[in-house]
C-alpha cells in the first residue's frame, strides 16, 4: 500500500509540474517508470545533425553532439558558414543511401526525446559516421569516449568541422540561451539553404564590416540575415557605420 501511495503522489506531482510549466519534467533512467521502449524502425526526417524523427517520435543519437541549426563555424579561409545546417544535410544524405533506419533505446532526455543508438538498413552506425566525417563531435559526458577514435581520425584528416574553427555545440548552447532547446521542425520544412537573396546579396557566407563594400549593403545584411545584428555593435540600428 505504501508503494502504491508513493507512486500515486509522484504521478500527481508530475502532472502538476506539467500543468504549471507547460512542459515535461526532467526524465532520466532513474525516474522513468515503465517498460523499455522497443526499437524504432522507419524512414527518418532529419531535425538536425544529431536528431531525427520517426513516426512523430523524436530520437536523439546517443553519445554525440552536432552543431545547432543556427550555429555558424569558420571555414579554412576564415569565412563563417552554416555548419549546423551542413551537418543536418550530411546526415540526410547519409540516411537516404540505405533506408530505413533502426534505433535501439538507451534512455529519455530532458526534452522527452528517445535517446538511441541508430543504424542504417545496411548496418552502418549513424553516430560513428557523423563523428568520423567531422559533422558531429564525440560527447564524452554521455559517450565515455566511445567515438574518440573516429573523432581523432576526422581531426587528423581536417574534414567537416575540423576544416576550420568552431565552438563545441555544448559550449555554443551555453552562450546562446535561445539555442538550447531542440529544433522544432525537420530539415525538409525549415528549408535546405536558409539563404536570403536580393539584388545579388546573400546571407551565406556571413560577412564582417571589413568585407562589405557599401553602407547600403551593410543595412541589407542587418535587416535580412540572422547574423546581421552583429554588424551593429552599438545597437543603434545602423550597421557598419564607418561605411556610411
N, C-alpha and C positions, 0 to 999 in steps of 0.2 A: 504493500500500500504506500509506503514511504517513497519508493522509487517511482511509482505511478504519479504521485502528487508532485514530486520534483520535476518530472517530465512535463506535466501539465503547466506548472508555473513557468518553466523555461519556454514552452511554446507560447504562452500568453505574453511573456516579456518580449520575445522576438517579434510577435505580431504588433505589440505596442510600439516598438522601435520603428518598424516599417511604416506604421500609420503616421507617426510624428515626423519621421525623417524622409519618407517617400522613397526609401532605398533599402536594399538588403543589408543585414548586418554583416560583419566580417566573418566569412565562413572558412574554416580551416579543418583539417582532418580531425582535430581534437574535439570540435563541437558539431561536426556534421553527423547527423543520425540518420541511418537508413542503409539500404543495400548499396554496394558498389555499382555504379552505372556500368552498363555493358559497353563494349567498344562501339564506336560510331563509324559508320561507313557511308560515303556518299560523295557526290560531286560538290566540291567546296567553293564557296565565294570568298575571295580574299578581302579581309578587312584592312590589315597592314602586314608588315613583314614577319610578324610572329603570331598573328591571329587569323583564324578562318571561321567560317560559319557553315554548318551542315544542317539542313532542315530546321533552321531557326535557332540552333544551339551554337553559341559562341565557343570556340575552342582555342585556348592559348597554348602554344608549344612549350613544353616543359624544358627548363634549363637554358633558354636562350633569350636574348633581348634584341630587338631590331629598332632602328631609328623610328621615331614617331612620324606620323603623316605630315605634320607641319615642320618637321626638323630639316635644317639645312646643314650641309657639310662643305668643306673646301676640297676642290679637286687638286690635281698635281700642279696646276698653274696658279692656284690661289683663288680661283673663281668659286663662288658658292653655288651649290646645286641642291636640288630637292632629293636628298638621299633617302628620306623616308618613303617618298613616292617610288623611287627607283627600287628600293628593297621590296616593296609590295609588288611591283611589276615583275621583278625577278622571280618571286615566289609564284605568281600567277602563271608565268611561262613554264616553270618547273613542274607544277602540278598538272598543267594541261597536257604534258607529254605522256602521262600514264595515269589515267583515271580508272576508278575512283580512289579516294584516299581513305585510309582507315586509321583511327586514333584510339589508343588504349588509355583508359582513365588513370590519372595519377592522384589528383586532388581537385578541390574547388579553390578559386582565388577570391579576393575580397570583392570583386565585381560580380561574383556568382558565375564566373566563366569556368567551364570544364577545362582543366589543365591536363593535357595528354601528350603521349609520345605517338607521333604520326608517321605513317609510311605511305608511299605511293602504291599503286597496284602492282608495280614491278618489284616492290620490296625496298626501294631506296628510302632512307630515313630523311625526313624533311628537315629537321633541325640541324642535323650534321651537314647537309648540303648547303644550307643557308650560311652557316658559320664558315665552312670551307671555301665558299665563294665570296666571302667578305661582305655579305648582305645582312649579317647579324653577328652578335657577339656571344661568346660563352658567358653565362651569368653565374659566376661561382657561388653566389648566395644560394642558388637553387640547384645548380648542376654538380656541385662538388668537383668542378674541373672536368666534367665528362667530355666537353668539346674543346678542351685546351689544345690537343694535338691538331685539330682542324683549324683552330684559330692561329696557331703558330705557322701553319702552312700558308694560310691566306695572307698573314702579315709579311712573311718572307717573300711571297710572290707579288705583293703590293696589288692585290685585286680588291674590287669593291670599295668599301670604306677606307681600306688601307692605302689607297692611291694618294690620299692627301691627309688632311687633318679633320678631326671630328670630336664631338663630345660623346662619351658613352651615353646611351639612351637614358639610363637611370640618373645620370648627372644632369642631362638636359631637362628631364621632367622635374627634377628638384629645383631648377632655376626658372621653370615656366609652369607656374601653377595651373594655367588653363590647359596645359597639355598633359596633365596627369591622368585624366580619365580616358578610358579606351575610346577609339573611334566609333562613331555611331552608324556609319554607312559602309557597305562593301565597296571595293575598288571600282567596280563597274558603274556604281551610282555617282560617286564623287568625281568621276572623270579620270582619265588616264594621264592627262598632261597638266591640268590646272594652270594653263598658261593664258594670261590675258594679253591680247594683242590689239593694237590700234595705231594706224599710221606707221607701221614698221617697228614699233616699240614692243618689247616682250618682257614679261616678268621673269624669264629664265634665260641666262643665269642672273642671279641677284647682282646689283651694282653698288658701287661706292661713289661718293661725290666726285672723287678723282677720275672716275671712269665715265662720267656723264658730261656731255658736251654743251648743254644749254639749260637755262633756268626753266624753260617750258617742259623739257624732257623730265627734269627733276620733279616738277609738280605732278606730271602724269604718273610717274612711279609712286610718288607719295600717296596718291588717291586711288590707284588701281592695283597695286601689288600688296600682298600680305606683309612683305618685309619693308614696304615703303616708309613706314614711320621711323625707321632707323636713320633716314636721311634728314629728319627734323629733330636734331639733337636737343634743341632748346624748347621744343614743344609749342612753338608759336604758330604752327600751321603753315610755315614756309620751309620748303626743302632746299638744302644746299645753297644757303643764302649768299655764299661767295660768288655764285654764278649769276646772281640776279642784280 
